[in-house]
Amino acid sequence: MYLYVPKKDDFSQVPDQLMQMFGKPVIVMMINLATRSLALVDVEKVKESMNKDGYFLQLPPPTENELEKYKQRKQQGDKPVE
């Protein structure tokens, strides 16, 4: 999970409850959102949230249930991927 804030080390706009759940933040990188795209989230959504709320929380994508995918393929007559 990633927590984006507009200014380095300024978590003042992040709700206390979120900070408690998130734990002690560790700076991973500084990104210029004006010149960079992100892999899993829309940059405009990040900027909008930071302007409105003072932060943006990016959660990891949901995990896929491989067993359910296998069962669906089997029902459809597809061969399982090895």
N, C-alpha and C positions, 0 to 999 in steps of 0.2 A: 504494500500500500504506500502511496506517495501523498504527502501533504505539501501543496504549493502555497507559498505566501509571497506577497509582493516585495517585501524587503527582507534581506538576510537577517535571521535570528529574531524577527519581529512576529511573535505568535500572539500578540495582544488581542487580535480579533477572533482568534480560534476559541470556541466555547470551552470552558474549564472541563466539562464532562468529556468532550472529545479528546482533550489533551491528556486526561487521566487514562482513557482507554488506549490512546495512541502510544503513550509512554514518552520517554525522553527522545525528542527528535534529534536526528543526526543528519547534518547537511551532506547530501549525496552529490549535488551539482547545482550550479547556477546556470539558468537558461534565459536567453533573450527571446521572449515569446514573439517579438516583432519580426524576428528573422528565422525562426525555427519552427518546424512542425513536430508533432509528437506521434508516436506509433499507435497508441491505444485510445487516445482521447482527442477531441477537437480543440485546437488551440483557442478558438473563439469562445468556447464554453468555459475553458479555464480562465481566460481573461475576464469574461463576464462575471463569473462567480467571485473572482478576487476583487473586482470593483464593487460588487454588490455586498458580499459577505465578508471580505477581507481574507479569504482563504479558499482553496479548492482541495477536496479530498478525492483522490483517485483510488478506487478499490480494484483489486485484481479481478480479472475476468472469472466468471463462474467455472467451476471444474465440470468436465464432461463425465457422464456416467458411462464408462466403457462397456459395462455389462449390459445396460439397456440398449446401447447402440448395437451390440453384438446380437441381442435377442431380436431386435427389429430387422436387422439384415437377414438373420436366419429365417424369420417369418416370411420375408419377401423372397426367399430363395437365393439370395446373394451369397457368394462365398465369402467367408471371413477374411479380413485383411491380416496377413501375417507379418 
